[in-house]
Amino acid sequence: MSEDHSVITDVATGTSELDIGASIPSVLPLELIDKSIGSKIWAIMSDFHEFVGTLVGFDDFVNIILSDVTEYDVARKVVCKRSKLLLSSRNLAMLVPEGKGPEI
Amino acid sequence: MSAVPTSASTSNFLSDITNSSVIVKLNNGFEYHGVLSSIDGFMNIVLENSIEMVGSKEIRKYNELFVRGNNVMYIASQ
């Protein structure tokens, strides 16, 4: 196990591909979401609900504002439309930029 | 004012929709259609003249209603 780590560590820069704490990732996770503001995004909740809409903004907890939203209840196969909503981050699992939405 | 940090877009949306008709959906599937009179950073909500909906069935009516924020899935403008 220790051999694997030593191979990747770069002595000159002091960075390591495995040690996330020591190196700065090229794209921070929330940068991806920030770049998606104004375009379509697909929000997947942990409870079989999915939302597709235009991302208006988000806050520190990744509560998100969506406009022209289609709500999918994947378990019950129910779809409905909302003009604008604030989606709580409590059950938010994933955000997919350029999301097409589920096939339901 | 709010208990948690909010970005401009989320707090703008909340100030836009206060005193207008909203739909609040809870994690248990219940929906409340009413007039949003107040909301805070925990998403605690006070609704006026709200109707409780399950699916498309109307269950009850409340003149004034407090919803604890942890149950809220979303708040949509109507």
N, CA and C atoms of all chains as a GROMACS GRO file, in nm:
protein
  546
    1MET      N    1   0.083  -0.119   0.000
    1MET     CA    2   0.000   0.000   0.000
    1MET      C    3   0.087   0.126   0.000
    2SER      N    4   0.191   0.129   0.086
    2SER     CA    5   0.275   0.248   0.095
    2SER      C    6   0.355   0.268  -0.034
    3GLU      N    7   0.386   0.158  -0.106
    3GLU     CA    8   0.460   0.169  -0.232
    3GLU      C    9   0.380   0.248  -0.335
    4ASP      N   10   0.250   0.222  -0.343
    4ASP     CA   11   0.164   0.294  -0.438
    4ASP      C   12   0.170   0.445  -0.415
    5HIS      N   13   0.165   0.484  -0.289
    5HIS     CA   14   0.166   0.628  -0.258
    5HIS      C   15   0.296   0.693  -0.299
    6SER      N   16   0.408   0.626  -0.274
    6SER     CA   17   0.539   0.686  -0.300
    6SER      C   18   0.562   0.707  -0.449
    7VAL      N   19   0.502   0.626  -0.532
    7VAL     CA   20   0.521   0.639  -0.677
    7VAL      C   21   0.460   0.769  -0.726
    8ILE      N   22   0.345   0.805  -0.671
    8ILE     CA   23   0.271   0.920  -0.724
    8ILE      C   24   0.320   1.053  -0.667
    9THR      N   25   0.377   1.052  -0.546
    9THR     CA   26   0.418   1.178  -0.484
    9THR      C   27   0.529   1.246  -0.564
   10ASP      N   28   0.507   1.374  -0.593
   10ASP     CA   29   0.604   1.453  -0.666
   10ASP      C   30   0.684   1.535  -0.565
   11VAL      N   31   0.812   1.502  -0.550
   11VAL     CA   32   0.895   1.565  -0.447
   11VAL      C   33   0.918   1.712  -0.478
   12ALA      N   34   0.934   1.745  -0.606
   12ALA     CA   35   0.968   1.882  -0.644
   12ALA      C   36   0.858   1.982  -0.605
   13THR      N   37   0.734   1.947  -0.634
   13THR     CA   38   0.624   2.040  -0.607
   13THR      C   39   0.558   2.013  -0.472
   14GLY      N   40   0.588   1.899  -0.416
   14GLY     CA   41   0.527   1.864  -0.288
   14GLY      C   42   0.382   1.824  -0.302
   15THR      N   43   0.338   1.803  -0.423
   15THR     CA   44   0.198   1.764  -0.442
   15THR      C   45   0.188   1.616  -0.472
   16SER      N   46   0.073   1.563  -0.448
   16SER     CA   47   0.049   1.422  -0.473
   16SER      C   48  -0.090   1.407  -0.534
   17GLU      N   49  -0.101   1.320  -0.628
   17GLU     CA   50  -0.232   1.301  -0.692
   17GLU      C   51  -0.333   1.240  -0.595
   18LEU      N   52  -0.282   1.165  -0.499
   18LEU     CA   53  -0.374   1.100  -0.406
   18LEU      C   54  -0.414   1.192  -0.291
   19ASP      N   55  -0.322   1.281  -0.252
   19ASP     CA   56  -0.346   1.365  -0.136
   19ASP      C   57  -0.423   1.490  -0.178
   20ILE      N   58  -0.555   1.482  -0.167
   20ILE     CA   59  -0.641   1.592  -0.212
   20ILE      C   60  -0.618   1.717  -0.126
   21GLY      N   61  -0.586   1.697   0.002
   21GLY     CA   62  -0.568   1.810   0.092
   21GLY      C   63  -0.449   1.896   0.055
   22ALA      N   64  -0.345   1.838  -0.004
   22ALA     CA   65  -0.223   1.911  -0.031
   22ALA      C   66  -0.224   1.981  -0.167
   23SER      N   67  -0.309   1.937  -0.258
   23SER     CA   68  -0.310   1.997  -0.390
   23SER      C   69  -0.445   2.064  -0.416
   24ILE      N   70  -0.443   2.165  -0.501
   24ILE     CA   71  -0.568   2.234  -0.534
   24ILE      C   72  -0.628   2.170  -0.658
   25PRO      N   73  -0.751   2.121  -0.649
   25PRO     CA   74  -0.812   2.059  -0.766
   25PRO      C   75  -0.835   2.162  -0.876
   26SER      N   76  -0.830   2.120  -1.001
   26SER     CA   77  -0.841   2.214  -1.112
   26SER      C   78  -0.980   2.277  -1.118
   27VAL      N   79  -1.084   2.201  -1.087
   27VAL     CA   80  -1.219   2.256  -1.083
   27VAL      C   81  -1.281   2.221  -0.948
   28LEU      N   82  -1.313   2.322  -0.868
   28LEU     CA   83  -1.381   2.298  -0.742
   28LEU      C   84  -1.524   2.251  -0.771
   29PRO      N   85  -1.577   2.164  -0.685
   29PRO     CA   86  -1.711   2.110  -0.711
   29PRO      C   87  -1.817   2.217  -0.738
   30LEU      N   88  -1.819   2.321  -0.657
   30LEU     CA   89  -1.925   2.421  -0.675
   30LEU      C   90  -1.901   2.512  -0.796
   31GLU      N   91  -1.776   2.512  -0.849
   31GLU     CA   92  -1.751   2.589  -0.972
   31GLU      C   93  -1.833   2.534  -1.088
   32LEU      N   94  -1.848   2.403  -1.090
   32LEU     CA   95  -1.927   2.338  -1.195
   32LEU      C   96  -2.071   2.388  -1.191
   33ILE      N   97  -2.124   2.402  -1.069
   33ILE     CA   98  -2.262   2.449  -1.054
   33ILE      C   99  -2.271   2.598  -1.088
   34ASP      N  100  -2.170   2.674  -1.044
   34ASP     CA  101  -2.170   2.817  -1.073
   34ASP      C  102  -2.167   2.843  -1.223
   35LYS      N  103  -2.092   2.759  -1.297
   35LYS     CA  104  -2.086   2.775  -1.443
   35LYS      C  105  -2.219   2.741  -1.510
   36SER      N  106  -2.303   2.664  -1.440
   36SER     CA  107  -2.431   2.621  -1.498
   36SER      C  108  -2.544   2.722  -1.477
   37ILE      N  109  -2.515   2.831  -1.405
   37ILE     CA  110  -2.620   2.932  -1.383
   37ILE      C  111  -2.664   2.990  -1.518
   38GLY      N  112  -2.793   2.990  -1.539
   38GLY     CA  113  -2.849   3.040  -1.665
   38GLY      C  114  -2.877   2.931  -1.766
   39SER      N  115  -2.828   2.810  -1.741
   39SER     CA  116  -2.855   2.702  -1.835
   39SER      C  117  -2.931   2.589  -1.765
   40LYS      N  118  -2.972   2.493  -1.844
   40LYS     CA  119  -3.053   2.382  -1.793
   40LYS      C  120  -2.974   2.295  -1.696
   41ILE      N  121  -3.042   2.251  -1.593
   41ILE     CA  122  -2.978   2.162  -1.498
   41ILE      C  123  -3.079   2.058  -1.452
   42TRP      N  124  -3.028   1.943  -1.413
   42TRP     CA  125  -3.112   1.831  -1.372
   42TRP      C  126  -3.076   1.798  -1.227
   43ALA      N  127  -3.173   1.815  -1.138
   43ALA     CA  128  -3.150   1.789  -0.996
   43ALA      C  129  -3.214   1.656  -0.958
   44ILE      N  130  -3.133   1.569  -0.902
   44ILE     CA  131  -3.180   1.437  -0.862
   44ILE      C  132  -3.178   1.428  -0.710
   45MET      N  133  -3.294   1.402  -0.652
   45MET     CA  134  -3.307   1.393  -0.507
   45MET      C  135  -3.286   1.248  -0.464
   46SER      N  136  -3.269   1.229  -0.333
   46SER     CA  137  -3.246   1.093  -0.284
   46SER      C  138  -3.377   1.018  -0.260
   47ASP      N  139  -3.490   1.079  -0.297
   47ASP     CA  140  -3.619   1.017  -0.267
   47ASP      C  141  -3.707   0.999  -0.392
   48PHE      N  142  -3.647   0.970  -0.506
   48PHE     CA  143  -3.718   0.943  -0.630
   48PHE      C  144  -3.789   1.065  -0.688
   49HIS      N  145  -3.745   1.183  -0.650
   49HIS     CA  146  -3.793   1.304  -0.715
   49HIS      C  147  -3.681   1.361  -0.799
   50GLU      N  148  -3.716   1.412  -0.918
   50GLU     CA  149  -3.616   1.475  -1.002
   50GLU      C  150  -3.674   1.604  -1.059
   51PHE      N  151  -3.588   1.702  -1.079
   51PHE     CA  152  -3.632   1.832  -1.129
   51PHE      C  153  -3.542   1.873  -1.245
   52VAL      N  154  -3.603   1.921  -1.354
   52VAL     CA  155  -3.525   1.977  -1.463
   52VAL      C  156  -3.570   2.120  -1.485
   53GLY      N  157  -3.477   2.214  -1.487
   53GLY     CA  158  -3.513   2.354  -1.508
   53GLY      C  159  -3.390   2.438  -1.530
   54THR      N  160  -3.412   2.567  -1.550
   54THR     CA  161  -3.301   2.660  -1.568
   54THR      C  162  -3.252   2.704  -1.431
   55LEU      N  163  -3.122   2.689  -1.408
   55LEU     CA  164  -3.064   2.726  -1.278
   55LEU      C  165  -3.052   2.877  -1.266
   56VAL      N  166  -3.122   2.934  -1.167
   56VAL     CA  167  -3.116   3.079  -1.145
   56VAL      C  168  -3.006   3.112  -1.045
   57GLY      N  169  -2.992   3.030  -0.943
   57GLY     CA  170  -2.887   3.054  -0.845
   57GLY      C  171  -2.890   2.950  -0.735
   58PHE      N  172  -2.792   2.962  -0.645
   58PHE     CA  173  -2.787   2.870  -0.532
   58PHE      C  174  -2.716   2.938  -0.416
   59ASP      N  175  -2.734   2.884  -0.295
   59ASP     CA  176  -2.668   2.943  -0.178
   59ASP      C  177  -2.562   2.848  -0.122
   60ASP      N  178  -2.510   2.881  -0.003
   60ASP     CA  179  -2.400   2.804   0.056
   60ASP      C  180  -2.436   2.659   0.083
   61PHE      N  181  -2.565   2.632   0.106
   61PHE     CA  182  -2.608   2.496   0.133
   61PHE      C  183  -2.647   2.421   0.006
   62VAL      N  184  -2.632   2.488  -0.110
   62VAL     CA  185  -2.678   2.436  -0.239
   62VAL      C  186  -2.830   2.413  -0.240
   63ASN      N  187  -2.903   2.497  -0.164
   63ASN     CA  188  -3.044   2.516  -0.196
   63ASN      C  189  -3.045   2.583  -0.332
   64ILE      N  190  -3.128   2.540  -0.425
   64ILE     CA  191  -3.120   2.596  -0.559
   64ILE      C  192  -3.252   2.659  -0.604
   65ILE      N  193  -3.239   2.764  -0.685
   65ILE     CA  194  -3.355   2.828  -0.747
   65ILE      C  195  -3.360   2.782  -0.892
   66LEU      N  196  -3.475   2.728  -0.933
   66LEU     CA  197  -3.494   2.684  -1.071
   66LEU      C  198  -3.612   2.759  -1.132
   67SER      N  199  -3.604   2.788  -1.261
   67SER     CA  200  -3.719   2.844  -1.330
   67SER      C  201  -3.758   2.751  -1.445
   68ASP      N  202  -3.882   2.762  -1.491
   68ASP     CA  203  -3.940   2.674  -1.596
   68ASP      C  204  -3.912   2.528  -1.563
   69VAL      N  205  -3.964   2.486  -1.452
   69VAL     CA  206  -3.927   2.356  -1.394
   69VAL      C  207  -4.026   2.247  -1.434
   70THR      N  208  -3.973   2.130  -1.461
   70THR     CA  209  -4.053   2.009  -1.472
   70THR      C  210  -4.016   1.920  -1.355
   71GLU      N  211  -4.118   1.882  -1.278
   71GLU     CA  212  -4.096   1.797  -1.162
   71GLU      C  213  -4.135   1.654  -1.198
   72TYR      N  214  -4.047   1.560  -1.170
   72TYR     CA  215  -4.075   1.419  -1.199
   72TYR      C  216  -4.080   1.342  -1.067
   73ASP      N  217  -4.192   1.276  -1.044
   73ASP     CA  218  -4.199   1.179  -0.936
   73ASP      C  219  -4.175   1.043  -1.000
   74VAL      N  220  -4.051   0.998  -0.992
   74VAL     CA  221  -4.010   0.880  -1.068
   74VAL      C  222  -4.081   0.754  -1.019
   75ALA      N  223  -4.105   0.747  -0.888
   75ALA     CA  224  -4.169   0.627  -0.833
   75ALA      C  225  -4.313   0.616  -0.878
   76ARG      N  226  -4.386   0.728  -0.880
   76ARG     CA  227  -4.529   0.724  -0.916
   76ARG      C  228  -4.554   0.760  -1.061
   77LYS      N  229  -4.447   0.792  -1.134
   77LYS     CA  230  -4.458   0.832  -1.274
   77LYS      C  231  -4.552   0.951  -1.292
   78VAL      N  232  -4.534   1.053  -1.208
   78VAL     CA  233  -4.613   1.176  -1.218
   78VAL      C  234  -4.520   1.290  -1.259
   79VAL      N  235  -4.568   1.371  -1.354
   79VAL     CA  236  -4.489   1.485  -1.399
   79VAL      C  237  -4.572   1.611  -1.379
   80CYS      N  238  -4.512   1.718  -1.327
   80CYS     CA  239  -4.586   1.844  -1.326
   80CYS      C  240  -4.490   1.962  -1.346
   81LYS      N  241  -4.549   2.076  -1.384
   81LYS     CA  242  -4.470   2.194  -1.421
   81LYS      C  243  -4.482   2.300  -1.312
   82ARG      N  244  -4.373   2.371  -1.289
   82ARG     CA  245  -4.371   2.484  -1.197
   82ARG      C  246  -4.296   2.598  -1.266
   83SER      N  247  -4.341   2.722  -1.241
   83SER     CA  248  -4.275   2.834  -1.309
   83SER      C  249  -4.139   2.865  -1.244
   84LYS      N  250  -4.138   2.874  -1.110
   84LYS     CA  251  -4.011   2.905  -1.041
   84LYS      C  252  -4.018   2.845  -0.902
   85LEU      N  253  -3.909   2.786  -0.856
   85LEU     CA  254  -3.913   2.730  -0.721
   85LEU      C  255  -3.778   2.732  -0.652
   86LEU      N  256  -3.786   2.731  -0.520
   86LEU     CA  257  -3.667   2.716  -0.435
   86LEU      C  258  -3.665   2.573  -0.385
   87LEU      N  259  -3.565   2.498  -0.427
   87LEU     CA  260  -3.556   2.356  -0.394
   87LEU      C  261  -3.461   2.338  -0.276
   88SER      N  262  -3.512   2.276  -0.170
   88SER     CA  263  -3.430   2.256  -0.050
   88SER      C  264  -3.318   2.155  -0.076
   89SER      N  265  -3.203   2.180  -0.015
   89SER     CA  266  -3.088   2.091  -0.036
   89SER      C  267  -3.095   1.967   0.052
   90ARG      N  268  -3.196   1.960   0.137
   90ARG     CA  269  -3.204   1.853   0.236
   90ARG      C  270  -3.194   1.714   0.174
   91ASN      N  271  -3.266   1.692   0.065
   91ASN     CA  272  -3.264   1.561   0.000
   91ASN      C  273  -3.197   1.563  -0.136
   92LEU      N  274  -3.120   1.669  -0.162
   92LEU     CA  275  -3.055   1.680  -0.293
   92LEU      C  276  -2.937   1.584  -0.302
   93ALA      N  277  -2.936   1.500  -0.404
   93ALA     CA  278  -2.827   1.404  -0.420
   93ALA      C  279  -2.730   1.447  -0.529
   94MET      N  280  -2.781   1.482  -0.646
   94MET     CA  281  -2.693   1.512  -0.759
   94MET      C  282  -2.747   1.627  -0.843
   95LEU      N  283  -2.654   1.699  -0.907
   95LEU     CA  284  -2.690   1.801  -1.006
   95LEU      C  285  -2.618   1.767  -1.135
   96VAL      N  286  -2.693   1.760  -1.244
   96VAL     CA  287  -2.634   1.724  -1.374
   96VAL      C  288  -2.651   1.842  -1.470
   97PRO      N  289  -2.541   1.910  -1.508
   97PRO     CA  290  -2.552   2.019  -1.605
   97PRO      C  291  -2.600   1.966  -1.740
   98GLU      N  292  -2.671   2.051  -1.813
   98GLU     CA  293  -2.726   2.014  -1.945
   98GLU      C  294  -2.816   1.892  -1.934
   99GLY      N  295  -2.879   1.874  -1.818
   99GLY     CA  296  -2.958   1.754  -1.794
   99GLY      C  297  -3.081   1.744  -1.882
  100LYS      N  298  -3.104   1.626  -1.934
  100LYS     CA  299  -3.221   1.602  -2.019
  100LYS      C  300  -3.339   1.558  -1.936
  101GLY      N  301  -3.315   1.510  -1.816
  101GLY     CA  302  -3.422   1.460  -1.732
  101GLY      C  303  -3.439   1.310  -1.747
  102PRO      N  304  -3.521   1.253  -1.660
  102PRO     CA  305  -3.538   1.108  -1.662
  102PRO      C  306  -3.627   1.064  -1.778
  103GLU      N  307  -3.613   0.940  -1.817
  103GLU     CA  308  -3.706   0.881  -1.915
  103GLU      C  309  -3.815   0.812  -1.836
  104ILE      N  310  -3.934   0.868  -1.845
  104ILE     CA  311  -4.041   0.824  -1.755
  104ILE      C  312  -4.162   0.781  -1.836
  105MET      N  313  -3.039   3.890   0.871
  105MET     CA  314  -3.160   3.857   0.944
  105MET      C  315  -3.180   3.707   0.955
  106SER      N  316  -3.156   3.636   0.845
  106SER     CA  317  -3.185   3.493   0.847
  106SER      C  318  -3.079   3.418   0.925
  107ALA      N  319  -3.115   3.299   0.968
  107ALA     CA  320  -3.027   3.222   1.056
  107ALA      C  321  -2.916   3.153   0.980
  108VAL      N  322  -2.931   3.140   0.850
  108VAL     CA  323  -2.828   3.072   0.772
  108VAL      C  324  -2.788   3.164   0.657
  109PRO      N  325  -2.666   3.145   0.603
  109PRO     CA  326  -2.623   3.232   0.495
  109PRO      C  327  -2.706   3.209   0.368
  110THR      N  328  -2.743   3.317   0.302
  110THR     CA  329  -2.816   3.302   0.177
  110THR      C  330  -2.748   3.386   0.070
  111SER      N  331  -2.747   3.337  -0.051
  111SER     CA  332  -2.692   3.415  -0.160
  111SER      C  333  -2.798   3.512  -0.210
  112ALA      N  334  -2.758   3.605  -0.293
  112ALA     CA  335  -2.850   3.708  -0.342
  112ALA      C  336  -2.970   3.645  -0.414
  113SER      N  337  -2.944   3.542  -0.496
  113SER     CA  338  -3.053   3.487  -0.576
  113SER      C  339  -3.160   3.419  -0.492
  114THR      N  340  -3.119   3.347  -0.386
  114THR     CA  341  -3.220   3.280  -0.305
  114THR      C  342  -3.297   3.382  -0.221
  115SER      N  343  -3.227   3.481  -0.163
  115SER     CA  344  -3.301   3.578  -0.081
  115SER      C  345  -3.388   3.670  -0.167
  116ASN      N  346  -3.343   3.700  -0.291
  116ASN     CA  347  -3.427   3.777  -0.383
  116ASN      C  348  -3.556   3.703  -0.415
  117PHE      N  349  -3.543   3.573  -0.442
  117PHE     CA  350  -3.661   3.493  -0.474
  117PHE      C  351  -3.758   3.494  -0.358
  118LEU      N  352  -3.705   3.479  -0.236
  118LEU     CA  353  -3.793   3.476  -0.118
  118LEU      C  354  -3.864   3.609  -0.098
  119SER      N  355  -3.794   3.721  -0.121
  119SER     CA  356  -3.861   3.850  -0.105
  119SER      C  357  -3.961   3.874  -0.217
  120ASP      N  358  -3.932   3.818  -0.337
  120ASP     CA  359  -4.027   3.829  -0.449
  120ASP      C  360  -4.158   3.758  -0.420
  121ILE      N  361  -4.152   3.642  -0.356
  121ILE     CA  362  -4.273   3.561  -0.342
  121ILE      C  363  -4.347   3.584  -0.210
  122THR      N  364  -4.290   3.660  -0.115
  122THR     CA  365  -4.367   3.684   0.009
  122THR      C  366  -4.490   3.767  -0.025
  123ASN      N  367  -4.600   3.730   0.039
  123ASN     CA  368  -4.732   3.789   0.018
  123ASN      C  369  -4.792   3.755  -0.118
  124SER      N  370  -4.739   3.653  -0.184
  124SER     CA  371  -4.804   3.606  -0.307
  124SER      C  372  -4.838   3.458  -0.292
  125SER      N  373  -4.913   3.406  -0.389
  125SER     CA  374  -4.958   3.267  -0.384
  125SER      C  375  -4.843   3.170  -0.412
  126VAL      N  376  -4.828   3.072  -0.326
  126VAL     CA  377  -4.720   2.976  -0.344
  126VAL      C  378  -4.772   2.833  -0.325
  127ILE      N  379  -4.690   2.740  -0.370
  127ILE     CA  380  -4.712   2.598  -0.342
  127ILE      C  381  -4.593   2.550  -0.262
  128VAL      N  382  -4.619   2.495  -0.143
  128VAL     CA  383  -4.512   2.438  -0.062
  128VAL      C  384  -4.530   2.287  -0.064
  129LYS      N  385  -4.427   2.216  -0.108
  129LYS     CA  386  -4.434   2.070  -0.109
  129LYS      C  387  -4.344   2.014  -0.001
  130LEU      N  388  -4.396   1.921   0.077
  130LEU     CA  389  -4.318   1.859   0.184
  130LEU      C  390  -4.260   1.727   0.137
  131ASN      N  391  -4.164   1.677   0.213
  131ASN     CA  392  -4.100   1.551   0.177
  131ASN      C  393  -4.195   1.433   0.183
  132ASN      N  394  -4.305   1.445   0.261
  132ASN     CA  395  -4.401   1.335   0.269
  132ASN      C  396  -4.504   1.338   0.157
  133GLY      N  397  -4.490   1.432   0.063
  133GLY     CA  398  -4.580   1.438  -0.052
  133GLY      C  399  -4.696   1.534  -0.037
  134PHE      N  400  -4.717   1.586   0.084
  134PHE     CA  401  -4.826   1.681   0.105
  134PHE      C  402  -4.790   1.814   0.039
  135GLU      N  403  -4.893   1.880  -0.016
  135GLU     CA  404  -4.873   2.012  -0.075
  135GLU      C  405  -4.964   2.111  -0.006
  136TYR      N  406  -4.914   2.231   0.014
  136TYR     CA  407  -4.993   2.338   0.073
  136TYR      C  408  -4.998   2.454  -0.023
  137HIS      N  409  -5.120   2.488  -0.068
  137HIS     CA  410  -5.137   2.600  -0.159
  137HIS      C  411  -5.191   2.717  -0.077
  138GLY      N  412  -5.118   2.827  -0.073
  138GLY     CA  413  -5.164   2.940   0.007
  138GLY      C  414  -5.080   3.064  -0.017
  139VAL      N  415  -5.105   3.164   0.066
  139VAL     CA  416  -5.031   3.290   0.055
  139VAL      C  417  -4.917   3.288   0.156
  140LEU      N  418  -4.796   3.309   0.105
  140LEU     CA  419  -4.677   3.307   0.190
  140LEU      C  420  -4.669   3.436   0.270
  141SER      N  421  -4.684   3.426   0.403
  141SER     CA  422  -4.675   3.550   0.479
  141SER      C  423  -4.536   3.568   0.539
  142SER      N  424  -4.464   3.458   0.563
  142SER     CA  425  -4.331   3.474   0.621
  142SER      C  426  -4.245   3.351   0.597
  143ILE      N  427  -4.115   3.374   0.587
  143ILE     CA  428  -4.020   3.262   0.572
  143ILE      C  429  -3.887   3.304   0.633
  144ASP      N  430  -3.813   3.208   0.690
  144ASP     CA  431  -3.680   3.240   0.743
  144ASP      C  432  -3.573   3.150   0.681
  145GLY      N  433  -3.452   3.162   0.733
  145GLY     CA  434  -3.339   3.091   0.676
  145GLY      C  435  -3.341   2.941   0.697
  146PHE      N  436  -3.423   2.893   0.789
  146PHE     CA  437  -3.441   2.748   0.806
  146PHE      C  438  -3.549   2.693   0.714
  147MET      N  439  -3.608   2.781   0.633
  147MET     CA  440  -3.725   2.747   0.550
  147MET      C  441  -3.848   2.719   0.636
  148ASN      N  442  -3.848   2.764   0.762
  148ASN     CA  443  -3.973   2.768   0.837
  148ASN      C  444  -4.064   2.864   0.762
  149ILE      N  445  -4.192   2.827   0.750
  149ILE     CA  446  -4.283   2.902   0.664
  149ILE      C  447  -4.413   2.928   0.738
  150VAL      N  448  -4.468   3.048   0.720
  150VAL     CA  449  -4.605   3.075   0.763
  150VAL      C  450  -4.690   3.101   0.639
  151LEU      N  451  -4.798   3.023   0.627
  151LEU     CA  452  -4.890   3.037   0.515
  151LEU      C  453  -5.024   3.087   0.567
  152GLU      N  454  -5.093   3.164   0.481
  152GLU     CA  455  -5.228   3.208   0.514
  152GLU      C  456  -5.325   3.151   0.412
  153ASN      N  457  -5.446   3.121   0.459
  153ASN     CA  458  -5.553   3.067   0.374
  153ASN      C  459  -5.504   2.951   0.289
  154SER      N  460  -5.443   2.853   0.354
  154SER     CA  461  -5.382   2.745   0.277
  154SER      C  462  -5.473   2.623   0.267
  155ILE      N  463  -5.456   2.552   0.158
  155ILE     CA  464  -5.529   2.428   0.132
  155ILE      C  465  -5.428   2.314   0.135
  156GLU      N  466  -5.459   2.209   0.208
  156GLU     CA  467  -5.374   2.090   0.214
  156GLU      C  468  -5.414   1.996   0.102
  157MET      N  469  -5.318   1.959   0.017
  157MET     CA  470  -5.347   1.872  -0.097
  157MET      C  471  -5.262   1.746  -0.087
  158VAL      N  472  -5.323   1.632  -0.113
  158VAL     CA  473  -5.247   1.507  -0.128
  158VAL      C  474  -5.280   1.453  -0.265
  159GLY      N  475  -5.180   1.445  -0.351
  159GLY     CA  476  -5.207   1.416  -0.492
  159GLY      C  477  -5.285   1.533  -0.548
  160SER      N  478  -5.404   1.509  -0.601
  160SER     CA  479  -5.486   1.622  -0.645
  160SER      C  480  -5.612   1.635  -0.558
  161LYS      N  481  -5.609   1.568  -0.441
  161LYS     CA  482  -5.724   1.570  -0.352
  161LYS      C  483  -5.707   1.674  -0.242
  162GLU      N  484  -5.812   1.753  -0.224
  162GLU     CA  485  -5.809   1.857  -0.121
  162GLU      C  486  -5.849   1.795   0.013
  163ILE      N  487  -5.764   1.809   0.113
  163ILE     CA  488  -5.790   1.742   0.241
  163ILE      C  489  -5.848   1.839   0.344
  164ARG      N  490  -5.781   1.950   0.367
  164ARG     CA  491  -5.820   2.042   0.474
  164ARG      C  492  -5.786   2.186   0.437
  165LYS      N  493  -5.839   2.278   0.514
  165LYS     CA  494  -5.805   2.419   0.496
  165LYS      C  495  -5.758   2.477   0.629
  166TYR      N  496  -5.662   2.567   0.620
  166TYR     CA  497  -5.612   2.632   0.740
  166TYR      C  498  -5.609   2.783   0.716
  167ASN      N  499  -5.658   2.860   0.814
  167ASN     CA  500  -5.648   3.006   0.803
  167ASN      C  501  -5.502   3.050   0.815
  168GLU      N  502  -5.434   2.992   0.914
  168GLU     CA  503  -5.294   3.028   0.935
  168GLU      C  504  -5.219   2.900   0.970
  169LEU      N  505  -5.099   2.885   0.916
  169LEU     CA  506  -5.028   2.758   0.929
  169LEU      C  507  -4.878   2.781   0.935
  170PHE      N  508  -4.814   2.718   1.034
  170PHE     CA  509  -4.667   2.720   1.042
  170PHE      C  510  -4.615   2.586   0.993
  171VAL      N  511  -4.521   2.587   0.903
  171VAL     CA  512  -4.458   2.463   0.855
  171VAL      C  513  -4.312   2.465   0.898
  172ARG      N  514  -4.269   2.362   0.969
  172ARG     CA  515  -4.128   2.357   1.012
  172ARG      C  516  -4.039   2.327   0.892
  173GLY      N  517  -3.930   2.402   0.884
  173GLY     CA  518  -3.848   2.404   0.764
  173GLY      C  519  -3.787   2.271   0.720
  174ASN      N  520  -3.762   2.182   0.816
  174ASN     CA  521  -3.695   2.056   0.780
  174ASN      C  522  -3.781   1.967   0.691
  175ASN      N  523  -3.913   1.990   0.690
  175ASN     CA  524  -4.003   1.909   0.609
  175ASN      C  525  -4.018   1.957   0.466
  176VAL      N  526  -3.967   2.077   0.438
  176VAL     CA  527  -3.996   2.140   0.309
  176VAL      C  528  -3.908   2.084   0.198
  177MET      N  529  -3.969   2.035   0.091
  177MET     CA  530  -3.892   1.995  -0.028
  177MET      C  531  -3.872   2.115  -0.118
  178TYR      N  532  -3.981   2.187  -0.150
  178TYR     CA  533  -3.963   2.309  -0.229
  178TYR      C  534  -4.074   2.410  -0.203
  179ILE      N  535  -4.046   2.532  -0.240
  179ILE     CA  536  -4.145   2.640  -0.241
  179ILE      C  537  -4.151   2.691  -0.384
  180ALA      N  538  -4.269   2.683  -0.445
  180ALA     CA  539  -4.283   2.728  -0.584
  180ALA      C  540  -4.380   2.845  -0.592
  181SER      N  541  -4.349   2.940  -0.679
  181SER     CA  542  -4.444   3.049  -0.703
  181SER      C  543  -4.556   2.996  -0.791
  182GLN      N  544  -4.677   3.050  -0.769
  182GLN     CA  545  -4.793   2.995  -0.840
  182GLN      C  546  -4.830   3.082  -0.960
   0.00000   0.00000   0.00000
